[in-house]
């Protein structure tokens, strides 16, 4: 749980110019919208601060001189400034939010496309939840940064500049007096915001731990109820929740101190203005309207400063999120390989050859998963792989499909090194039926076609009939349009396996791989598809992995793997007669079958 916890912490990070420039790069396609948003921000800032200046003119030029008729024009101008402010603010918000959504769409699309090109080793070592966080929470954090953080900072800065400009235009000395409290406000703000940020990071860390605990217990609810762990888990939950609540209390405390203090500083500034301004009015050094306008501006003067300081946590979160997203995007995608195989699909079998292949999943691991493995499968022939769990059978399939790169040796398909193949072209020629079948949310037909438009509805029905999947599909209420839930949980294991056969055959591969493909099928169903499997294997180069040795008796070549090495090879009768590892496995299988009977 600690590894996932660190992912959700908001670490103290200095502003990173390189990351910021890379983020800004996503705005380049929308530079016209960004320019419009900036213009609207400036218009909003100026129009929103025009009121006190108009008040000063009204008091000094009209009220104090008894020219009440002249106020009508100022009142009209004041309402016009409000209309301009509201329209500009509406336009700025709309443009900014839409631009932010476009940028997030581009970023999510780039992340998703990149994820589909990452090698399998990335997914082996990266938890799914962490990858999901990159495409959801982290991207959303950047959305807030673009649409709220950056825009708010620009708005606050523009507002602050407008206020100071209007104040300085009326009286420079009063403006300087208004700024005397800024050092006190800055020191206090940095101190309290620093404390609040520490509490916020602790809060996020505790929240991550709490969420991880909840996820684990909800996922394992069957075990919780089976072993009556409810009360014990409630106590553990309280132990996780108490530090979270304390961290939240500390964050609330610092914010509850910060905002009243800034109001107090603003009041002190107002007192200074009244103290100096009143004396200046009595001495006729300034007009009454100037004092009235300054009292309005001083109330507005500190709000942008508070808002800017309040964006610190958002900046930290955005820096952390962008760092993690760019780390993902910078992860090297699997190599595309050469152009081989891009022209014309060969539907007859293709030769497969492994030449002195050594492989291990972790480059720094001491033990090889495959050690000096060599074999050749002529086009249209079949190969069976036999061995205990962990002997390297599935690894051979992974290397054949180029999910991983061999460290030593060569893997050839149709006489070409797989590294010279275009990856997409290579995998289009390989159809795999796996032990653990994954079905997508959608329909039966959609899971067989997988969005391939060249596969017609009639072809879907043909391949389903070929593997005897039509027997159960046509009994479903909606037939081939029957809805499939996530993972195919609404279907039995055997039904999912049959659909996996149909899916592989629909793409008409040159090489067929059966990776424990009959493990989830009962004996009766297995007998139904054995004939179809035999016909398919005659037309294609086939690689079969099976614990049920009865399914590979007719294979033209059998490799027996033990600790990553090829210990035996030959046909079924030859290996049984040799009385080696395969013969012992076969006798064990026979005894198990007899006991089951």
PAZA-599809 format. One line per 2 residues: number of its first residue (from 1); their letters; for each residue x, y negated, z of C-alpha. Coordinates in steps of 0.2 Angstrom, whole numbers, plus 2048, in hexadecimal, padded with zeros to 3 digits. Each point is the difference from the previous one (the first is absolute). Layout:
N
NUM> A> X/Y/Z ~ ... .
This chain:
597
1> XX> 800/800/800 ~ 80E/7F4/803 .
3> XX> 805/800/7EE ~ 7EF/7FA/7FB .
5> XX> 800/7F3/80E ~ 80F/7F7/7FA .
7> XX> 7F7/7FE/7EF ~ 7F3/7F5/808 .
9> XX> 80B/7F5/80B ~ 802/7EE/7FB .
11> XX> 812/7FD/802 ~ 809/7F0/803 .
13> XX> 807/7FB/7EF ~ 807/7F0/7F9 .
15> XX> 7F9/7F9/7F1 ~ 807/809/7F1 .
17> XX> 802/7F5/7F1 ~ 803/80F/7F4 .
19> XX> 7F0/809/805 ~ 7F7/7EF/7FF .
21> XX> 806/7FD/7EF ~ 7FB/812/7FB .
23> XX> 7EF/7FD/807 ~ 7FE/7EF/7F7 .
25> XX> 804/80A/7F0 ~ 7EF/808/801 .
27> XX> 7F8/7EE/7FE ~ 809/7FC/7F0 .
29> XX> 7F2/807/7F5 ~ 7F4/7F5/809 .
31> XX> 80A/7F0/800 ~ 7F2/7F6/7F9 .
33> XX> 7F5/806/80E ~ 80D/7FC/80D .
35> XX> 803/7EE/7F9 ~ 7ED/7FD/801 .
37> XX> 800/807/812 ~ 80E/7F4/805 .
39> XX> 7F8/7F1/7F8 ~ 7EF/804/809 .
41> XX> 80A/802/810 ~ 807/7EE/7FE .
43> XX> 7EF/7F9/7FB ~ 7F8/808/80F .
45> XX> 80E/7FA/80C ~ 7FF/7EE/7FA .
47> XX> 7ED/7FF/7FF ~ 7FE/808/811 .
49> XX> 80B/7F3/808 ~ 7F8/7F1/7F8 .
51> XX> 7F3/7FD/80D ~ 80A/7F8/80E .
53> XX> 808/7F4/7F3 ~ 7EF/7FB/7F9 .
55> XX> 7FB/7FE/813 ~ 80E/7F4/802 .
57> XX> 7FC/7F6/7F1 ~ 7EE/7FF/805 .
59> XX> 804/7FA/812 ~ 80D/7F3/7FB .
61> XX> 7F9/7FA/7EF ~ 7EE/800/803 .
63> XX> 7F9/803/812 ~ 80D/7F4/809 .
65> XX> 7FC/7F3/7F2 ~ 7ED/803/801 .
67> XX> 7FF/806/7EE ~ 7F4/80E/802 .
69> XX> 7FB/801/7EE ~ 811/805/7FB .
71> XX> 7FF/810/80A ~ 7F4/807/7F4 .
73> XX> 80E/803/7F3 ~ 80B/808/80D .
75> XX> 7F2/80B/806 ~ 7FD/806/7EE .
77> XX> 813/802/7FE ~ 801/80A/810 .
79> XX> 7F2/80C/7FB ~ 808/802/7EF .
81> XX> 810/805/808 ~ 7F6/80D/80A .
83> XX> 7F9/807/7F0 ~ 811/800/7F8 .
85> XX> 807/809/80F ~ 7F3/80E/800 .
87> XX> 800/803/7EE ~ 813/800/7FF .
89> XX> 801/80C/80F ~ 7F3/80B/7F8 .
91> XX> 80A/801/7F0 ~ 810/803/809 .
93> XX> 7F9/80E/80B ~ 7F9/808/7F1 .
95> XX> 80F/7FF/7F5 ~ 80C/805/80E .
97> XX> 7F5/80F/805 ~ 7FE/806/7EE .
99> XX> 813/7FE/7FC ~ 804/80A/810 .
101> XX> 7F4/80E/7FA ~ 808/800/7EF .
103> XX> 812/801/808 ~ 7FA/80E/80B .
105> XX> 7F9/809/7F2 ~ 810/7FF/7F6 .
107> XX> 80A/805/80F ~ 7F5/80F/805 .
109> XX> 800/805/7EE ~ 813/7FF/7FF .
111> XX> 802/80A/810 ~ 7F3/80E/7FA .
113> XX> 809/802/7EF ~ 811/801/809 .
115> XX> 7F9/80D/80C ~ 7FB/80B/7F2 .
117> XX> 812/800/7F9 ~ 809/803/810 .
119> XX> 809/811/802 ~ 7F8/80D/80B .
121> XX> 80E/7FE/80D ~ 7F9/7EF/804 .
123> XX> 7EF/808/805 ~ 809/80E/809 .
125> XX> 808/7F4/80C ~ 7F3/7F2/801 .
127> XX> 7F0/802/80A ~ 7F0/7FD/7F6 .
129> XX> 7FA/7F4/80D ~ 80F/7F5/7FE .
131> XX> 7FE/800/7ED ~ 7EE/7FB/802 .
133> XX> 805/7F2/80B ~ 80B/7F9/7F3 .
135> XX> 7F2/7FF/7F3 ~ 7F3/7FA/80C .
137> XX> 805/7F7/810 ~ 811/7F9/7FA .
139> XX> 7F8/7F9/7F0 ~ 7F2/7F9/80A .
141> XX> 80C/7F7/80B ~ 808/7F8/7F1 .
143> XX> 7EF/7FB/7FA ~ 7FD/7F7/811 .
145> XX> 811/7F8/7FE ~ 7FC/7FA/7EE .
147> XX> 7EE/7FA/803 ~ 801/7FA/812 .
149> XX> 812/7FE/806 ~ 808/7F7/7F1 .
151> XX> 7F1/7F6/7FB ~ 7FD/7FB/812 .
153> XX> 812/7FB/803 ~ 7FF/7F5/7F0 .
155> XX> 7EF/7F9/805 ~ 807/7FC/811 .
157> XX> 810/7F8/7FA ~ 7F6/7F6/7F3 .
159> XX> 7F4/7FB/80E ~ 80E/7FB/80B .
161> XX> 808/7F6/7F3 ~ 7F0/7F7/7FB .
163> XX> 7FD/7FB/813 ~ 811/7FA/802 .
165> XX> 7FF/7F6/7F0 ~ 7F0/7F8/804 .
167> XX> 806/7FC/812 ~ 811/7F9/7FA .
169> XX> 7F6/7F5/7F3 ~ 7F7/7F8/80E .
171> XX> 80D/7FE/80E ~ 812/808/800 .
173> XX> 803/7FD/813 ~ 7EF/809/805 .
175> XX> 805/80E/7F5 ~ 811/802/808 .
177> XX> 7F7/800/811 ~ 7F4/80D/7FA .
179> XX> 80F/80B/7FC ~ 809/7FF/811 .
181> XX> 7F6/80F/807 ~ 805/80B/7F1 .
183> XX> 811/806/808 ~ 7F6/806/810 .
185> XX> 7F3/808/7F5 ~ 80D/809/7F6 .
187> XX> 80A/807/80E ~ 7F0/806/809 .
189> XX> 7F9/808/7F0 ~ 810/809/7FC .
191> XX> 801/807/812 ~ 7EE/805/801 .
193> XX> 7FF/807/7EE ~ 810/80A/803 .
195> XX> 7F8/808/810 ~ 7EF/803/7F6 .
197> XX> 80A/808/7F2 ~ 809/80C/80C .
199> XX> 7EE/805/807 ~ 7FA/802/7EE .
201> XX> 80D/80C/7FB ~ 7FD/80A/810 .
203> XX> 7EE/800/7FC ~ 802/806/7EE .
205> XX> 80C/80E/807 ~ 7F3/805/80D .
207> XX> 7F2/800/7F3 ~ 80A/80B/7F4 .
209> XX> 803/80C/80F ~ 7ED/7FF/804 .
211> XX> 7FB/803/7EE ~ 80C/80F/7FE .
213> XX> 7F9/808/810 ~ 7EE/7FD/7FA .
215> XX> 804/807/7EF ~ 808/810/807 .
217> XX> 7F2/803/80C ~ 7F2/7FD/7F3 .
219> XX> 809/80B/7F3 ~ 802/80E/80E .
221> XX> 7EE/7FE/807 ~ 7FC/812/7FD .
223> XX> 80F/805/80B ~ 7FC/7F3/80D .
225> XX> 7EE/807/802 ~ 806/812/7FF .
227> XX> 80C/7FE/80F ~ 7F5/7F3/80A .
229> XX> 80D/7F3/7FF ~ 7F4/7F1/800 .
231> XX> 804/7FA/812 ~ 813/802/7FE .
233> XX> 800/7F7/7F0 ~ 7F5/7F2/807 .
235> XX> 80E/7FE/80E ~ 80D/7FF/7F2 .
237> XX> 7F6/7F4/7F6 ~ 7FF/7F4/80F .
239> XX> 813/802/803 ~ 802/7FA/7ED .
241> XX> 7F3/7F3/801 ~ 806/7F7/811 .
243> XX> 811/7FA/7F8 ~ 7F6/7FA/7F1 .
245> XX> 7F4/7F6/80B ~ 80E/7F8/80A .
247> XX> 809/7FB/7F0 ~ 7F0/7F8/7FA .
249> XX> 7FE/7F7/810 ~ 811/7F9/7FF .
251> XX> 7FD/7FA/7EE ~ 7EF/7F8/805 .
253> XX> 809/7F7/80F ~ 80D/7F8/7F5 .
255> XX> 7F3/7FA/7F4 ~ 7F4/7FA/80D .
257> XX> 80F/7F5/807 ~ 806/7FA/7EF .
259> XX> 7F0/7F8/7F9 ~ 7FB/7F7/810 .
261> XX> 812/7FA/802 ~ 800/7F9/7EE .
263> XX> 7EF/7F7/804 ~ 809/7F9/80F .
265> XX> 80E/7FA/7F6 ~ 7F4/7F8/7F3 .
267> XX> 7F8/7F7/80F ~ 810/7F9/806 .
269> XX> 804/7FA/7EE ~ 7EF/7F7/800 .
271> XX> 803/7F8/811 ~ 811/7F9/7F9 .
273> XX> 7F6/7F9/7F1 ~ 7F3/7F8/80B .
275> XX> 80D/7FA/80C ~ 80B/7F8/7F3 .
277> XX> 7F2/7FC/7F3 ~ 7F5/7F7/80D .
279> XX> 80E/7F5/805 ~ 804/7FC/7EE .
281> XX> 7EE/7FC/7FC ~ 7FF/7F4/80F .
283> XX> 810/7F8/7FA ~ 7F9/800/7EE .
285> XX> 80E/80A/7FA ~ 7F5/80C/7F8 .
287> XX> 7ED/800/7FB ~ 7F3/80A/809 .
289> XX> 7FC/80B/7F1 ~ 812/806/800 .
291> XX> 7FE/806/812 ~ 7F0/808/7FC .
293> XX> 807/809/7F1 ~ 80F/806/809 .
295> XX> 7F5/807/80E ~ 7F8/80A/7F3 .
297> XX> 810/806/7F7 ~ 809/805/811 .
299> XX> 7F2/80C/803 ~ 803/808/7EE .
301> XX> 813/7FE/801 ~ 803/80F/80B .
303> XX> 7F4/80D/7F8 ~ 80B/803/7F1 .
305> XX> 810/802/80B ~ 7F6/80D/80A .
307> XX> 7FA/809/7F1 ~ 812/801/7F8 .
309> XX> 807/808/810 ~ 7F1/80C/801 .
311> XX> 806/807/7EF ~ 810/807/807 .
313> XX> 7F9/811/804 ~ 7F8/801/7EE .
315> XX> 811/7FC/7F8 ~ 808/80D/80B .
317> XX> 7F3/80D/7FB ~ 802/7FB/7ED .
319> XX> 813/802/801 ~ 7FF/811/807 .
321> XX> 7F2/805/7F4 ~ 809/7FA/7F1 .
323> XX> 810/808/806 ~ 7F7/811/801 .
325> XX> 7F7/7FE/7EF ~ 810/7FB/7F7 .
327> XX> 809/80F/808 ~ 7F3/80B/7F8 .
329> XX> 801/7F8/7EF ~ 813/801/801 .
331> XX> 7FF/813/803 ~ 807/807/7F0 .
333> XX> 7F3/809/7F5 ~ 803/811/7F9 .
335> XX> 80A/7FE/7F0 ~ 7F6/801/7F0 .
337> XX> 80D/80A/7F6 ~ 802/800/7EE .
339> XX> 7F4/7FF/7F1 ~ 7FF/813/7FE .
341> XX> 7EF/808/7FE ~ 7F7/7F0/7FC .
343> XX> 7FB/806/7EE ~ 7F4/80E/7FE .
345> XX> 7FA/80C/80E ~ 805/812/7FE .
347> XX> 7F3/80B/807 ~ 809/810/7FE .
349> XX> 80C/806/80E ~ 810/7F7/803 .
351> XX> 810/808/806 ~ 806/7FC/812 .
353> XX> 812/802/807 ~ 808/7FD/810 .
355> XX> 813/800/7FF ~ 80A/801/810 .
357> XX> 7F4/7F4/809 ~ 804/7FA/812 .
359> XX> 7F4/7F5/809 ~ 7FB/7F9/811 .
361> XX> 7F3/7F4/805 ~ 80A/7F5/80B .
363> XX> 811/7FB/7F9 ~ 809/801/810 .
365> XX> 7F9/811/805 ~ 80C/80E/803 .
367> XX> 7F6/80E/7F9 ~ 7FB/802/7ED .
369> XX> 7EE/804/7FD ~ 805/808/7EF .
371> XX> 811/808/7FE ~ 807/804/7EF .
373> XX> 7EF/804/7F9 ~ 801/806/7ED .
375> XX> 7F2/807/7F5 ~ 7F8/7FE/7EF .
377> XX> 7EE/802/7FB ~ 7FE/802/7ED .
379> XX> 7F1/7F6/7F8 ~ 7F0/809/803 .
381> XX> 806/80C/80D ~ 7FC/801/813 .
383> XX> 80B/7FE/810 ~ 7FB/805/811 .
385> XX> 808/7F9/810 ~ 800/80A/810 .
387> XX> 807/7FD/811 ~ 7FD/7FB/812 .
389> XX> 7FA/7EF/805 ~ 80E/7F3/7FD .
391> XX> 809/80B/7F4 ~ 7FF/7F2/7F2 .
393> XX> 7F2/806/7F5 ~ 7F6/7EF/801 .
395> XX> 810/7F6/7FE ~ 803/809/7EF .
397> XX> 7EF/7F9/7FA ~ 804/7EF/807 .
399> XX> 811/7FF/7F7 ~ 7F7/807/7F0 .
401> XX> 7F4/7F1/801 ~ 80E/7F4/804 .
403> XX> 7F8/7FB/810 ~ 812/800/807 .
405> XX> 811/7FF/7F8 ~ 80C/80F/801 .
407> XX> 811/7FC/809 ~ 809/80D/7F6 .
409> XX> 7FC/80B/7F0 ~ 7F4/7FD/7F2 .
411> XX> 7ED/803/7FE ~ 7FB/802/7EE .
413> XX> 7EF/800/7F8 ~ 7FF/804/7ED .
415> XX> 813/7FF/800 ~ 801/7EE/806 .
417> XX> 805/7FB/812 ~ 7F1/7F9/809 .
419> XX> 80A/7F0/803 ~ 7FF/7FD/7ED .
421> XX> 7ED/802/800 ~ 7F4/7F2/801 .
423> XX> 7F8/804/811 ~ 7EE/7FE/7FB .
425> XX> 803/80A/7F0 ~ 808/80E/80A .
427> XX> 7F2/801/80D ~ 7F3/800/7F2 .
429> XX> 807/810/7FB ~ 7FF/808/811 .
431> XX> 7F0/806/808 ~ 800/804/813 .
433> XX> 7F4/809/80B ~ 805/7FE/812 .
435> XX> 7FC/808/810 ~ 7F9/7F1/808 .
437> XX> 7F4/7F8/7F3 ~ 7FC/7EE/801 .
439> XX> 7F0/7F9/7F9 ~ 7FC/7EE/7FE .
441> XX> 7EF/7F8/804 ~ 7F5/800/7F1 .
443> XX> 7F8/80E/7F6 ~ 804/812/7FB .
445> XX> 803/7FB/7EE ~ 80B/7F1/806 .
447> XX> 80B/80B/80A ~ 803/80B/7F1 .
449> XX> 803/7F2/7F4 ~ 809/7F5/80C .
451> XX> 7FB/7F1/7F4 ~ 808/807/7F1 .
453> XX> 7F4/7FA/7F2 ~ 806/80D/7F3 .
455> XX> 7F9/80E/80A ~ 7EE/801/7FC .
457> XX> 7F1/806/80A ~ 7FF/80F/7F6 .
459> XX> 812/804/803 ~ 7FE/7FE/812 .
461> XX> 7F2/80D/800 ~ 80A/80C/7F5 .
463> XX> 80F/800/80C ~ 7F5/802/80F .
465> XX> 7F8/80F/7F7 ~ 811/807/7FC .
467> XX> 805/801/812 ~ 7EE/805/806 .
469> XX> 7FE/7EF/809 ~ 7EF/7FE/7F7 .
471> XX> 7F8/80D/80B ~ 800/7F5/80F .
473> XX> 800/7EF/7F7 ~ 7F0/803/7F7 .
475> XX> 7F7/805/810 ~ 804/7EF/807 .
477> XX> 7F1/7F4/800 ~ 809/7F4/7F4 .
479> XX> 80B/80C/7F7 ~ 810/7F8/7FA .
481> XX> 7FA/7EF/806 ~ 7FF/806/812 .
483> XX> 808/7F4/80C ~ 810/805/808 .
485> XX> 805/7F9/811 ~ 812/7FB/804 .
487> XX> 80B/80F/800 ~ 7F2/80B/7F9 .
489> XX> 7FA/804/812 ~ 7EF/804/7F9 .
491> XX> 807/80F/7F6 ~ 807/810/806 .
493> XX> 813/804/7FF ~ 7FC/80C/7F2 .
495> XX> 7F5/7F4/7F6 ~ 80E/7F2/801 .
497> XX> 80D/80D/7FA ~ 7F5/804/7F1 .
499> XX> 7FE/7EE/7FC ~ 813/7FE/801 .
501> XX> 802/80E/7F3 ~ 7F3/7F7/7F5 .
503> XX> 809/7EF/802 ~ 811/808/7FB .
505> XX> 7F9/809/7F1 ~ 7F6/7F0/7FA .
507> XX> 811/7F8/7FD ~ 806/80F/7F5 .
509> XX> 812/800/807 ~ 80E/809/7F8 .
511> XX> 807/806/811 ~ 7F4/806/80D .
513> XX> 805/801/812 ~ 7F6/80A/80D .
515> XX> 806/7FB/812 ~ 7F7/80C/80B .
517> XX> 7F1/7FC/7F5 ~ 7F6/80F/806 .
519> XX> 803/7FE/813 ~ 7EF/7F7/803 .
521> XX> 7F6/80C/7F5 ~ 7F8/810/807 .
523> XX> 803/811/7F9 ~ 7F0/800/7F5 .
525> XX> 803/7EE/7F9 ~ 812/805/7FD .
527> XX> 7FB/80F/7F5 ~ 7F4/7F4/7F6 .
529> XX> 80F/7F5/7FB ~ 80E/80D/7FE .
531> XX> 7FA/803/7EE ~ 801/7ED/7FC .
533> XX> 811/7FE/808 ~ 807/80F/7F6 .
535> XX> 7F9/7F8/7F0 ~ 807/7EF/804 .
537> XX> 811/807/805 ~ 801/808/7EF .
539> XX> 7FF/7EF/7F7 ~ 80B/7F6/80B .
541> XX> 811/801/809 ~ 7FA/804/812 .
543> XX> 808/7FE/811 ~ 7F7/809/80E .
545> XX> 803/7FF/813 ~ 7F5/80C/80A .
547> XX> 800/809/811 ~ 7F4/80D/7F9 .
549> XX> 80C/80B/7F6 ~ 7F1/808/7F7 .
551> XX> 7FE/7F0/7F6 ~ 812/800/7F9 .
553> XX> 802/813/7FB ~ 7FF/7FC/7EE .
555> XX> 80C/7F2/800 ~ 80E/802/7F3 .
557> XX> 80D/7FA/80C ~ 800/7FF/813 .
559> XX> 80C/7F6/80B ~ 802/805/812 .
561> XX> 807/7F0/80A ~ 808/802/811 .
563> XX> 806/7F0/809 ~ 801/7F7/7EF .
565> XX> 80A/80D/7F7 ~ 7FA/80C/7F2 .
567> XX> 802/811/808 ~ 7F7/80B/7F4 .
569> XX> 7F8/7FF/7EE ~ 7F7/80B/7F5 .
571> XX> 7EF/807/7FD ~ 7F4/807/80D .
573> XX> 804/813/7FD ~ 813/7FC/7FF .
575> XX> 800/7F7/811 ~ 7F6/80C/809 .
577> XX> 80B/80E/7FA ~ 810/7F6/806 .
579> XX> 7F9/801/811 ~ 806/7EF/805 .
581> XX> 7F7/7F0/807 ~ 7F2/801/7F4 .
583> XX> 7FD/812/803 ~ 7FE/7FC/813 .
585> XX> 7F5/7F2/7FD ~ 7F5/80B/7F4 .
587> XX> 7FF/80E/80D ~ 7FB/7F3/80D .
589> XX> 7F3/7F9/7F5 ~ 7F9/811/7FC .
591> XX> 7FF/804/813 ~ 7F7/7F0/803 .
593> XX> 7F4/803/7F2 ~ 7FC/811/807 .
595> XX> 7FE/7FA/812 ~ 7F4/7F2/7FA .
597> X> 7F6/80E/7F6 .
